Amino acid sequence: MEEKKKYVKDLPVIRNLKPDEMNKVYDKIIIEKISKNKFVFEEGNYCSFIYFVCEGRVKMLAHSSAGKDFILRIVSSNDIISDNNLLFERRSECSYSAKALENSVVAKINTSDFSELLNRKPELYKAYAEVIDAHLTEVYVGLKNMAFEKVERRIARHLIQFAKNTGEKSDNGIRLGIKLSRQEIANLTGTTIETAIRVMSKFKKSKIISEKEGYIYIVERHKLINIAEEF
């Protein structure tokens, strides 16, 4: 129980509960450890849970009929992997997949229990709506970038965002706190792996970034920002 409390106490929406209310929720939450590259859930499968990321990072994936993946967003600690189709009972199949980008811990609560909690505590709807609004805004910006921006600019923006969210200063520059393969960069930015390789090689040749042990380091942050914001 103590381990569960450690994971649950900072989760969005739930953290707004009072201590006595929180105690009633613990029994309804299940903690799962997900190994790197293992699915939390898969698109099209029956699902009846709302998931939270407690530790690690999970990528949300959409799959095309041609077998290609597109990364919708990467969910970090203390965030929701939300699927409103499930919560509002539009359908019981997951509309996308969630896959651990690294060893992660997730918490899940049955959608009926979560809905009951929201209905019983209407003020939690506002907290939930704020999280979902942030997610939708992030996805909207990403789609707009893919529709109108050059690939170099899209990749630069994602690297800057990861530096902001996960970056750590080091002697070699800002190290992204997450390992990203060229395929994952391509899936994030809606391009081909060949283009992702070309752009990243160009950034490395220009000494804007470097790589060591699978981690990307931003060496010349101002140059990357110039690429991301150029008109």
VEXDO-484154 format. One line per 4 residues: number of its first residue (from 1); for each residue x, y, z of C-alpha. Coordinates in nm, 3 decimals, m for minus. Each point is the difference from the previous one (the first is absolute). Last residue first. Layout:
! VEXDO-484154
NUM) X/Y/Z ~ ...
***
This chain:
! VEXDO-484154
231) 1.065/3.220/m4.133 ~ 0.256/m0.148/0.237 ~ m0.125/m0.108/0.342 ~ 0.115/m0.361/0.020
227) 0.319/0.064/m0.198 ~ 0.089/0.298/0.219 ~ m0.079/m0.206/0.310 ~ 0.243/m0.269/m0.116
223) 0.266/0.266/m0.049 ~ m0.066/0.140/0.348 ~ 0.029/m0.347/0.154 ~ 0.344/m0.069/m0.141
219) 0.108/m0.323/0.170 ~ m0.335/m0.177/0.037 ~ 0.096/m0.350/0.112 ~ m0.185/m0.308/m0.125
215) 0.036/m0.319/0.202 ~ 0.076/m0.342/m0.152 ~ 0.334/m0.045/0.175 ~ 0.117/0.341/m0.124
211) m0.150/0.226/m0.260 ~ 0.075/0.353/m0.115 ~ m0.216/0.294/m0.099 ~ 0.047/0.337/m0.168
207) 0.346/m0.108/m0.114 ~ m0.087/0.085/m0.364 ~ 0.083/m0.362/m0.089 ~ m0.223/m0.116/0.285
203) m0.295/0.212/m0.115 ~ 0.049/m0.125/m0.357 ~ 0.013/m0.359/0.120 ~ m0.325/0.060/0.192
199) m0.162/0.136/m0.317 ~ 0.116/m0.288/m0.220 ~ m0.092/m0.273/0.250 ~ m0.348/0.151/0.049
195) m0.042/0.018/m0.377 ~ 0.090/m0.367/m0.043 ~ m0.228/m0.095/0.292 ~ m0.289/0.159/m0.184
191) m0.201/0.296/0.129 ~ m0.291/0.065/0.232 ~ 0.196/0.178/0.271 ~ m0.037/m0.244/0.288
187) 0.018/m0.311/m0.218 ~ 0.319/0.126/m0.167 ~ 0.156/0.078/0.338 ~ m0.104/m0.347/0.117
183) 0.161/m0.158/m0.307 ~ 0.320/0.196/0.057 ~ 0.011/m0.142/0.352 ~ m0.073/0.219/0.300
179) 0.159/m0.056/0.340 ~ m0.158/0.218/0.269 ~ 0.143/0.245/0.247 ~ 0.127/0.224/m0.277
175) 0.351/0.111/0.088 ~ 0.061/0.375/m0.012 ~ 0.360/0.066/m0.095 ~ 0.311/m0.219/0.012
171) 0.107/0.110/0.349 ~ m0.351/m0.079/0.121 ~ m0.333/0.174/0.054 ~ m0.301/m0.229/0.027
167) m0.296/0.009/m0.238 ~ m0.332/m0.176/0.063 ~ m0.279/0.250/m0.065 ~ 0.190/0.294/m0.149
163) 0.250/m0.217/m0.185 ~ m0.290/m0.211/m0.129 ~ m0.170/0.315/m0.128 ~ 0.321/0.119/m0.165
159) 0.044/m0.335/m0.173 ~ m0.361/0.008/m0.116 ~ 0.039/0.349/m0.141 ~ 0.318/m0.091/m0.186
155) m0.172/m0.303/m0.156 ~ m0.288/0.211/m0.125 ~ 0.231/0.273/m0.131 ~ 0.213/m0.247/m0.190
151) m0.316/m0.164/m0.141 ~ m0.130/0.326/m0.144 ~ m0.319/0.138/0.154 ~ m0.356/0.017/m0.133
147) m0.190/m0.324/0.050 ~ 0.238/m0.164/0.245 ~ 0.015/0.317/0.211 ~ m0.379/0.027/0.004
143) m0.028/m0.362/0.113 ~ 0.248/0.058/0.284 ~ m0.174/0.319/0.110 ~ m0.333/m0.183/0.009
139) 0.150/m0.292/0.195 ~ 0.143/0.233/0.265 ~ m0.327/0.194/0.021 ~ m0.194/m0.324/0.041
135) 0.227/m0.115/0.284 ~ m0.023/0.335/0.180 ~ m0.380/m0.008/m0.033 ~ m0.004/m0.356/0.136
131) 0.191/0.104/0.312 ~ m0.219/0.307/0.057 ~ m0.315/m0.207/m0.050 ~ 0.112/m0.248/0.267
127) 0.060/0.276/0.254 ~ m0.334/0.157/m0.088 ~ m0.176/m0.336/0.026 ~ 0.152/m0.041/0.346
123) m0.223/0.279/0.127 ~ m0.296/m0.225/m0.076 ~ 0.095/m0.240/0.283 ~ m0.257/m0.279/0.000
119) m0.031/0.005/m0.378 ~ 0.376/0.005/m0.041 ~ 0.046/m0.292/0.241 ~ m0.279/m0.196/m0.167
115) 0.169/0.056/m0.335 ~ 0.329/m0.130/0.142 ~ m0.169/m0.307/0.147 ~ m0.179/m0.069/m0.331
111) 0.323/0.054/m0.193 ~ 0.185/m0.255/0.213 ~ 0.315/0.144/0.152 ~ 0.354/m0.046/m0.121
107) 0.340/0.095/0.137 ~ 0.311/m0.024/m0.215 ~ 0.364/m0.071/0.079 ~ 0.259/0.023/m0.275
103) 0.309/m0.163/m0.147 ~ 0.065/0.212/m0.308 ~ m0.202/0.104/m0.304 ~ m0.289/m0.204/0.134
99) m0.269/m0.047/m0.263 ~ m0.352/0.147/m0.015 ~ m0.224/m0.087/m0.292 ~ m0.282/0.199/m0.161
95) m0.381/0.008/m0.017 ~ m0.037/m0.259/0.276 ~ m0.318/m0.197/m0.051 ~ m0.300/0.042/0.235
91) m0.192/0.259/m0.200 ~ m0.167/0.335/0.060 ~ m0.012/m0.072/0.370 ~ 0.105/0.346/0.120
87) 0.311/m0.126/0.179 ~ 0.090/m0.255/m0.262 ~ m0.022/0.224/m0.305 ~ 0.165/0.269/0.211
83) 0.327/m0.189/m0.007 ~ 0.247/0.157/0.239 ~ 0.354/m0.104/0.078 ~ 0.016/0.235/0.296
79) 0.309/0.171/0.137 ~ 0.210/m0.033/0.312 ~ 0.312/m0.128/m0.173 ~ 0.037/0.054/m0.374
75) m0.235/m0.060/m0.293 ~ 0.147/0.016/m0.349 ~ m0.241/0.121/m0.266 ~ m0.181/m0.115/m0.312
71) 0.288/m0.217/m0.119 ~ m0.085/m0.127/m0.349 ~ 0.052/m0.364/m0.085 ~ 0.013/m0.162/m0.343
67) m0.165/m0.333/m0.081 ~ m0.151/0.105/m0.332 ~ m0.345/0.014/0.161 ~ 0.140/0.273/0.226
63) 0.061/m0.033/0.373 ~ m0.040/0.278/0.257 ~ 0.239/m0.004/0.293 ~ 0.012/0.157/0.347
59) 0.351/m0.017/0.141 ~ 0.058/m0.079/0.367 ~ 0.263/0.150/0.227 ~ 0.139/m0.101/0.338
55) m0.175/0.017/0.335 ~ m0.360/0.055/0.110 ~ m0.167/0.008/m0.342 ~ m0.378/0.002/0.038
51) m0.248/m0.229/m0.173 ~ m0.379/0.005/m0.032 ~ m0.130/m0.354/m0.026 ~ m0.266/m0.198/m0.187
47) 0.181/m0.122/m0.310 ~ m0.096/m0.236/m0.278 ~ 0.272/m0.012/m0.263 ~ m0.011/0.217/m0.311
43) 0.321/0.189/0.078 ~ 0.220/m0.175/0.253 ~ 0.047/0.039/0.376 ~ 0.297/0.061/0.232
39) 0.213/m0.151/m0.274 ~ 0.355/m0.117/0.068 ~ 0.294/0.186/m0.157 ~ 0.164/0.062/0.340
35) m0.153/m0.206/0.279 ~ m0.335/0.096/0.153 ~ m0.051/m0.005/0.377 ~ m0.367/0.005/0.097
31) m0.181/0.169/0.288 ~ m0.375/m0.056/0.037 ~ m0.228/0.268/0.142 ~ m0.343/m0.071/0.151
27) 0.137/m0.079/0.347 ~ 0.185/0.332/0.010 ~ m0.314/0.205/m0.074 ~ m0.159/m0.009/0.346
23) 0.324/0.118/0.160 ~ 0.007/0.299/m0.238 ~ m0.337/0.115/0.131 ~ 0.133/0.002/0.357
19) 0.312/0.186/m0.112 ~ m0.190/0.262/m0.206 ~ m0.005/m0.052/m0.375 ~ 0.182/0.237/m0.234
15) 0.282/m0.254/m0.049 ~ m0.249/m0.217/m0.187 ~ m0.034/0.255/m0.282 ~ 0.367/m0.035/m0.096
11) 0.206/m0.267/0.180 ~ 0.217/0.121/0.287 ~ m0.131/m0.227/0.279 ~ m0.035/m0.310/m0.217
7) 0.354/m0.139/m0.023 ~ 0.097/0.044/0.365 ~ m0.344/m0.111/0.113 ~ 0.041/m0.324/m0.196
3) 0.335/m0.066/0.165 ~ m0.155/0.060/0.341 ~ m0.282/m0.243/m0.081
***
